[in-house]
Amino acid sequence: MEEEEKNVMQSDKSFVEAIDEKNNHIMFSYSWNQKNQVRHIYDIIDNEYPDVPKWIDINKMCGNILEAMNDAVENSFLIIIFLSKDYKNSKNCKIESELIIGKQKKFLLVLIDKGYPYLENNETENWLSNAFKNQFYIDLTEMDSNNLDKLKELINTNINKYYEIEDEPYMRLSRRPSFSKKKNSKTNLKKNSPMRNSPAKIPPFSKKRSDSKELNDFILNNNLDQDDIDSIKELVVKTPRTMVPTLKASGVSFKSILNIIQDIKNEETSRDE
């Protein structure tokens, strides 16, 4: 047992050294109109791989947009492209995709809007269908948990390849989601970048992995943002007789509801201390 712990510690140390040596990030390319969906997925990925630098436009790019796009693409080792009709109709997203393909960057396609490749006005093709013709994509239009796991597996594979991790999958080193703990995630942004602010986190309610997955699915399937989650917590405290049956009717188990209540109590205790 001691030898195993020693090996894990050595693996952690090697990975930290690799992080310091390689500074490229995972980039999220998406249309601003899908920001809530993408931020949900960002939070889940950030929970799985907290130490890996990430780049996401959270304030809507301004200033020299082309330069910001170019830097973000150039300094990435993996780009997750979120396909939607709004992405197809966005000039900036088209430019971003051209940069990604032109720089021959590794990318993953994620479908978050039905109707791909979004042919309109009797057209038989468009720039999106031409750019990503016959490319594999992961369908998250319904936020299917199996497909979400597949996305995490592919990201894990690319992380291992970039950091040259062969024997120890990075997933072993990821931190468990925690409602009460603050995560020190690295978001790789320049000091003067308009995207410097870190995105609003949507933390899972529960510390247990199985309950966390259930509640993450609940958040994603209902397209909830942080304000919605805060409102749910407030209603659980103020009107438990109404809110508990409502959550159960929405597919949340009683065990997860108990964990929500316990996390709220823990948060209140921490505030008082």
C-alpha positions as CSV (number, residue, x, y, z in Angstrom):
1,M,0.0,0.0,0.0
2,E,2.8,2.4,0.9
3,E,4.6,1.6,-2.4
4,E,1.4,2.3,-4.4
5,E,0.9,5.7,-2.6
6,K,4.6,6.5,-3.4
7,N,4.1,5.7,-7.1
8,V,1.0,7.9,-7.2
9,M,2.8,10.7,-5.6
10,Q,5.7,10.3,-8.0
11,S,3.1,10.3,-10.9
12,D,1.6,13.5,-9.5
13,K,5.0,15.2,-9.3
14,S,5.8,14.2,-12.9
15,F,2.5,15.5,-14.1
16,V,3.0,18.9,-12.3
17,E,6.4,19.1,-14.0
18,A,4.9,18.5,-17.4
19,I,2.3,21.2,-16.7
20,D,5.0,23.7,-15.9
21,E,7.0,22.7,-19.1
22,K,4.1,22.8,-21.5
23,N,1.8,25.8,-21.4
24,N,-0.7,25.2,-24.2
25,H,-4.3,25.0,-23.3
26,I,-7.6,23.4,-24.2
27,M,-9.7,25.9,-26.1
28,F,-13.5,26.1,-26.3
29,S,-14.9,27.4,-29.6
30,Y,-18.6,28.2,-29.6
31,S,-21.3,30.7,-30.5
32,W,-22.1,33.1,-27.7
33,N,-25.8,32.1,-28.0
34,Q,-24.9,28.7,-26.6
35,K,-22.9,30.1,-23.6
36,N,-25.0,28.4,-20.9
37,Q,-24.7,24.9,-22.5
38,V,-21.0,25.3,-23.1
39,R,-20.3,26.6,-19.6
40,H,-22.0,23.6,-18.1
41,I,-19.8,21.3,-20.1
42,Y,-16.8,23.5,-19.3
43,D,-17.4,23.0,-15.6
44,I,-17.6,19.3,-15.9
45,I,-14.4,19.1,-17.8
46,D,-12.7,21.5,-15.5
47,N,-13.7,19.3,-12.5
48,E,-12.2,16.3,-14.3
49,Y,-9.0,18.0,-15.3
50,P,-8.5,21.0,-13.0
51,D,-4.7,21.4,-13.5
52,V,-4.9,21.5,-17.3
53,P,-5.0,25.1,-18.6
54,K,-8.1,26.1,-20.5
55,W,-9.2,29.0,-22.6
56,I,-12.8,30.1,-23.0
57,D,-14.3,33.4,-24.1
58,I,-16.6,34.4,-21.2
59,N,-17.1,38.1,-21.7
60,K,-17.6,38.1,-25.5
61,M,-14.5,39.2,-27.3
62,C,-13.9,42.8,-28.0
63,G,-11.0,45.0,-29.2
64,N,-8.7,43.2,-31.6
65,I,-10.9,40.1,-32.0
66,L,-8.8,38.5,-34.8
67,E,-5.6,38.8,-32.7
68,A,-7.3,37.3,-29.7
69,M,-8.6,34.4,-31.8
70,N,-5.3,33.8,-33.4
71,D,-3.5,33.7,-30.0
72,A,-6.1,31.4,-28.5
73,V,-5.9,28.9,-31.4
74,E,-2.1,29.1,-31.7
75,N,-1.5,28.4,-28.0
76,S,-3.9,25.4,-27.8
77,F,-3.1,21.7,-27.9
78,L,-6.8,20.7,-28.2
79,I,-9.9,22.6,-29.4
80,I,-13.4,21.6,-28.6
81,I,-15.8,23.0,-31.3
82,F,-19.4,23.2,-30.3
83,L,-21.5,23.0,-33.5
84,S,-24.8,24.9,-33.7
85,K,-26.8,26.8,-36.2
86,D,-25.6,30.0,-34.5
87,Y,-22.0,28.8,-34.9
88,K,-22.7,28.3,-38.7
89,N,-24.2,31.8,-39.0
90,S,-21.4,33.6,-37.1
91,K,-18.7,35.3,-39.1
92,N,-16.3,35.2,-36.1
93,C,-16.9,31.4,-35.6
94,K,-16.2,30.9,-39.3
95,I,-12.9,32.8,-39.0
96,E,-12.0,30.8,-35.8
97,S,-12.7,27.5,-37.6
98,E,-10.5,28.6,-40.5
99,L,-7.7,29.4,-38.1
100,I,-8.1,26.0,-36.4
101,I,-8.0,24.1,-39.7
102,G,-5.3,26.3,-41.2
103,K,-3.0,25.8,-38.2
104,Q,-3.8,22.1,-38.3
105,K,-4.9,22.0,-34.7
106,K,-6.3,18.9,-33.1
107,F,-10.0,19.4,-32.5
108,L,-13.1,17.5,-31.2
109,L,-16.6,18.3,-32.6
110,V,-19.5,18.5,-30.2
111,L,-23.1,18.8,-31.5
112,I,-25.2,21.0,-29.2
113,D,-27.9,22.0,-31.6
114,K,-30.0,19.6,-33.7
115,G,-30.1,19.9,-37.5
116,Y,-26.4,19.6,-38.4
117,P,-25.0,20.7,-40.9
118,Y,-27.8,23.4,-40.7
119,L,-28.7,23.6,-44.3
120,E,-31.0,26.6,-44.9
121,N,-32.8,28.2,-47.8
122,N,-32.6,25.0,-50.0
123,E,-28.8,25.0,-49.9
124,T,-27.0,21.7,-50.4
125,E,-23.9,22.7,-48.6
126,N,-22.4,25.5,-46.5
127,W,-19.0,26.4,-45.1
128,L,-19.6,24.3,-42.0
129,S,-20.5,21.2,-43.9
130,N,-17.5,21.7,-46.2
131,A,-15.1,22.3,-43.3
132,F,-16.1,19.3,-41.2
133,K,-17.4,16.9,-43.9
134,N,-17.5,13.3,-42.8
135,Q,-15.9,14.2,-39.4
136,F,-16.8,12.3,-36.3
137,Y,-18.8,14.3,-33.7
138,I,-20.2,13.7,-30.3
139,D,-24.0,14.4,-30.0
140,L,-24.8,16.4,-26.8
141,T,-28.0,17.9,-28.0
142,E,-29.8,15.9,-25.3
143,M,-26.9,16.0,-22.9
144,D,-26.7,12.2,-23.0
145,S,-24.4,11.0,-20.1
146,N,-22.8,8.2,-22.1
147,N,-21.8,10.7,-24.8
148,L,-20.6,13.1,-22.2
149,D,-18.4,10.3,-20.8
150,K,-17.1,9.6,-24.4
151,L,-16.1,13.3,-24.7
152,K,-14.2,13.1,-21.4
153,E,-12.5,9.9,-22.6
154,L,-11.3,11.6,-25.8
155,I,-10.1,14.7,-23.9
156,N,-8.3,12.4,-21.5
157,T,-6.6,10.6,-24.4
158,N,-5.5,14.0,-25.9
159,I,-4.2,15.2,-22.5
160,N,-2.2,12.0,-22.1
161,K,-0.7,12.4,-25.5
162,Y,0.2,16.1,-25.1
163,Y,1.8,15.6,-21.7
164,E,3.3,12.3,-22.7
165,I,1.6,10.3,-20.0
166,E,1.7,6.6,-20.9
167,D,1.2,4.5,-17.8
168,E,-0.9,6.8,-15.6
169,P,-4.1,8.2,-17.1
170,Y,-4.6,11.8,-16.1
171,M,-8.1,10.9,-14.8
172,R,-6.4,9.4,-11.7
173,L,-5.0,12.8,-10.8
174,S,-8.3,14.7,-11.1
175,R,-9.9,16.1,-8.0
176,R,-13.3,15.0,-6.9
177,P,-16.1,17.6,-7.4
178,S,-17.0,19.4,-4.2
179,F,-19.7,21.9,-3.5
180,S,-18.0,23.4,-0.5
181,K,-14.4,23.6,-1.7
182,K,-13.0,26.2,-4.0
183,K,-11.1,24.9,-7.0
184,N,-7.8,26.4,-8.1
185,S,-8.2,25.7,-11.7
186,K,-5.8,27.3,-14.2
187,T,-7.4,29.3,-17.0
188,N,-4.7,30.2,-19.5
189,L,-5.4,33.9,-20.4
190,K,-3.2,36.9,-21.0
191,K,-3.4,39.6,-18.4
192,N,-4.8,42.1,-20.9
193,S,-7.2,39.7,-22.5
194,P,-10.9,40.6,-22.6
195,M,-11.5,36.9,-21.5
196,R,-9.4,37.1,-18.3
197,N,-12.2,36.6,-15.8
198,S,-12.7,33.0,-14.9
199,P,-16.1,31.6,-15.9
200,A,-18.9,31.2,-13.3
201,K,-18.7,27.8,-11.8
202,I,-21.7,25.5,-11.6
203,P,-20.5,23.2,-8.8
204,P,-22.1,19.8,-8.3
205,F,-24.1,19.6,-5.1
206,S,-22.7,16.4,-3.8
207,K,-19.2,15.2,-2.8
208,K,-19.9,11.6,-3.8
209,R,-19.1,10.8,-7.4
210,S,-22.3,8.9,-8.1
211,D,-24.6,11.6,-6.7
212,S,-22.5,14.3,-8.3
213,K,-23.1,12.7,-11.7
214,E,-26.8,12.5,-11.1
215,L,-27.0,16.1,-10.1
216,N,-24.8,17.2,-13.0
217,D,-27.1,15.5,-15.3
218,F,-30.1,17.2,-13.7
219,I,-28.4,20.6,-14.1
220,L,-27.5,19.9,-17.8
221,N,-30.8,18.4,-18.8
222,N,-32.7,21.4,-17.4
223,N,-30.1,23.9,-18.8
224,L,-29.7,25.6,-15.4
225,D,-27.2,28.3,-14.7
226,Q,-25.7,29.3,-11.4
227,D,-28.5,31.7,-10.5
228,D,-31.0,28.8,-11.0
229,I,-29.0,26.6,-8.7
230,D,-28.8,29.3,-6.0
231,S,-32.6,29.7,-6.3
232,I,-33.1,25.9,-5.8
233,K,-30.9,26.0,-2.7
234,E,-32.9,28.9,-1.3
235,L,-36.2,27.2,-2.0
236,V,-35.0,24.0,-0.4
237,V,-34.3,25.9,2.8
238,K,-37.5,28.1,2.7
239,T,-40.1,25.7,1.3
240,P,-38.8,22.2,1.8
241,R,-42.3,20.6,1.7
242,T,-42.8,21.9,-1.8
243,M,-39.3,21.8,-3.1
244,V,-38.4,18.2,-2.1
245,P,-41.3,16.6,-4.0
246,T,-40.6,18.9,-6.9
247,L,-36.9,17.7,-7.1
248,K,-38.0,14.1,-6.7
249,A,-40.5,14.5,-9.6
250,S,-37.6,15.9,-11.7
251,G,-35.7,12.7,-11.2
252,V,-33.4,13.6,-8.3
253,S,-33.1,10.8,-5.8
254,F,-33.9,11.3,-2.1
255,K,-30.3,10.5,-1.2
256,S,-29.1,13.4,-3.5
257,I,-31.7,15.7,-2.0
258,L,-30.3,14.9,1.5
259,N,-26.8,15.7,0.2
260,I,-28.0,19.0,-1.2
261,I,-29.4,19.9,2.3
262,Q,-26.2,18.8,4.0
263,D,-24.1,20.8,1.6
264,I,-26.2,23.9,2.3
265,K,-25.7,23.4,6.0
266,N,-22.0,23.0,5.5
267,E,-21.9,26.2,3.5
268,E,-23.8,28.1,6.2
269,T,-21.4,26.7,8.9
270,S,-18.4,27.8,6.9
271,R,-19.9,31.3,6.5
272,D,-20.6,31.6,10.2
273,E,-17.0,30.5,11.1
